[in-house]
Amino acid sequence: MKTPIEMMLDAIEWRPCEGEVDHSSDLPYATHEGVLRIGDLELRCYRLNTGQCIFDAADIENFFR
């Protein structure tokens, strides 16, 4: 059973990230980007090569204001 946030993330229209990525690093990198809409707010989010999703820090800060 999926959590509410997982269901919300599934509804995002993901598109591939543009630009080049340094694949020689062991650090995670974004492969896709999208926007999660909650009411009038938009949260930019990114899917990493690890499968994890992260949100833009500035958008999260605005969300909690």
C-alpha positions as protocol buffer text, in pm:
chain_id: "A"
residue {
  index: 1
  type: MET
  ca { x: 0 y: 0 z: 0 }
}
residue {
  index: 2
  type: LYS
  ca { x: 140 y: 339 z: -100 }
}
residue {
  index: 3
  type: THR
  ca { x: 169 y: 634 z: 134 }
}
residue {
  index: 4
  type: PRO
  ca { x: -12 y: 959 z: 47 }
}
residue {
  index: 5
  type: ILE
  ca { x: 313 y: 1126 z: -60 }
}
residue {
  index: 6
  type: GLU
  ca { x: 398 y: 831 z: -286 }
}
residue {
  index: 7
  type: MET
  ca { x: 58 y: 863 z: -453 }
}
residue {
  index: 8
  type: MET
  ca { x: 113 y: 1237 z: -500 }
}
residue {
  index: 9
  type: LEU
  ca { x: 457 y: 1176 z: -652 }
}
residue {
  index: 10
  type: ASP
  ca { x: 311 y: 916 z: -890 }
}
residue {
  index: 11
  type: ALA
  ca { x: 75 y: 1184 z: -1026 }
}
residue {
  index: 12
  type: ILE
  ca { x: 362 y: 1418 z: -1125 }
}
residue {
  index: 13
  type: GLU
  ca { x: 438 y: 1455 z: -1493 }
}
residue {
  index: 14
  type: TRP
  ca { x: 809 y: 1370 z: -1488 }
}
residue {
  index: 15
  type: ARG
  ca { x: 1033 y: 1491 z: -1769 }
}
residue {
  index: 16
  type: PRO
  ca { x: 1400 y: 1410 z: -1825 }
}
residue {
  index: 17
  type: CYS
  ca { x: 1648 y: 1666 z: -1690 }
}
residue {
  index: 18
  type: GLU
  ca { x: 1845 y: 1858 z: -1944 }
}
residue {
  index: 19
  type: GLY
  ca { x: 2219 y: 1908 z: -1931 }
}
residue {
  index: 20
  type: GLU
  ca { x: 2518 y: 1688 z: -1888 }
}
residue {
  index: 21
  type: VAL
  ca { x: 2587 y: 1480 z: -1580 }
}
residue {
  index: 22
  type: ASP
  ca { x: 2925 y: 1373 z: -1444 }
}
residue {
  index: 23
  type: HIS
  ca { x: 2870 y: 997 z: -1412 }
}
residue {
  index: 24
  type: SER
  ca { x: 3219 y: 946 z: -1266 }
}
residue {
  index: 25
  type: SER
  ca { x: 3102 y: 1069 z: -925 }
}
residue {
  index: 26
  type: ASP
  ca { x: 2936 y: 842 z: -669 }
}
residue {
  index: 27
  type: LEU
  ca { x: 2698 y: 1124 z: -571 }
}
residue {
  index: 28
  type: PRO
  ca { x: 2331 y: 1092 z: -667 }
}
residue {
  index: 29
  type: TYR
  ca { x: 2213 y: 1308 z: -954 }
}
residue {
  index: 30
  type: ALA
  ca { x: 1874 y: 1414 z: -1089 }
}
residue {
  index: 31
  type: THR
  ca { x: 1745 y: 1223 z: -1390 }
}
residue {
  index: 32
  type: HIS
  ca { x: 1392 y: 1369 z: -1403 }
}
residue {
  index: 33
  type: GLU
  ca { x: 1215 y: 1682 z: -1284 }
}
residue {
  index: 34
  type: GLY
  ca { x: 855 y: 1779 z: -1225 }
}
residue {
  index: 35
  type: VAL
  ca { x: 621 y: 1997 z: -1024 }
}
residue {
  index: 36
  type: LEU
  ca { x: 401 y: 1888 z: -735 }
}
residue {
  index: 37
  type: ARG
  ca { x: 101 y: 2117 z: -702 }
}
residue {
  index: 38
  type: ILE
  ca { x: -61 y: 2154 z: -360 }
}
residue {
  index: 39
  type: GLY
  ca { x: -338 y: 2410 z: -371 }
}
residue {
  index: 40
  type: ASP
  ca { x: -189 y: 2730 z: -513 }
}
residue {
  index: 41
  type: LEU
  ca { x: 168 y: 2624 z: -436 }
}
residue {
  index: 42
  type: GLU
  ca { x: 409 y: 2454 z: -670 }
}
residue {
  index: 43
  type: LEU
  ca { x: 699 y: 2246 z: -539 }
}
residue {
  index: 44
  type: ARG
  ca { x: 975 y: 2165 z: -786 }
}
residue {
  index: 45
  type: CYS
  ca { x: 1088 y: 1809 z: -737 }
}
residue {
  index: 46
  type: TYR
  ca { x: 1354 y: 1587 z: -880 }
}
residue {
  index: 47
  type: ARG
  ca { x: 1388 y: 1210 z: -916 }
}
residue {
  index: 48
  type: LEU
  ca { x: 1742 y: 1093 z: -851 }
}
residue {
  index: 49
  type: ASN
  ca { x: 1926 y: 808 z: -1019 }
}
residue {
  index: 50
  type: THR
  ca { x: 1878 y: 620 z: -690 }
}
residue {
  index: 51
  type: GLY
  ca { x: 1498 y: 634 z: -728 }
}
residue {
  index: 52
  type: GLN
  ca { x: 1459 y: 885 z: -445 }
}
residue {
  index: 53
  type: CYS
  ca { x: 1265 y: 1209 z: -488 }
}
residue {
  index: 54
  type: ILE
  ca { x: 1381 y: 1540 z: -347 }
}
residue {
  index: 55
  type: PHE
  ca { x: 1220 y: 1884 z: -335 }
}
residue {
  index: 56
  type: ASP
  ca { x: 1370 y: 2222 z: -408 }
}
residue {
  index: 57
  type: ALA
  ca { x: 1474 y: 2375 z: -72 }
}
residue {
  index: 58
  type: ALA
  ca { x: 1346 y: 2725 z: -154 }
}
residue {
  index: 59
  type: ASP
  ca { x: 1005 y: 2584 z: -251 }
}
residue {
  index: 60
  type: ILE
  ca { x: 985 y: 2387 z: 74 }
}
residue {
  index: 61
  type: GLU
  ca { x: 1074 y: 2700 z: 272 }
}
residue {
  index: 62
  type: ASN
  ca { x: 795 y: 2892 z: 97 }
}
residue {
  index: 63
  type: PHE
  ca { x: 554 y: 2604 z: 159 }
}
residue {
  index: 64
  type: PHE
  ca { x: 600 y: 2625 z: 535 }
}
residue {
  index: 65
  type: ARG
  ca { x: 567 y: 3005 z: 553 }
}
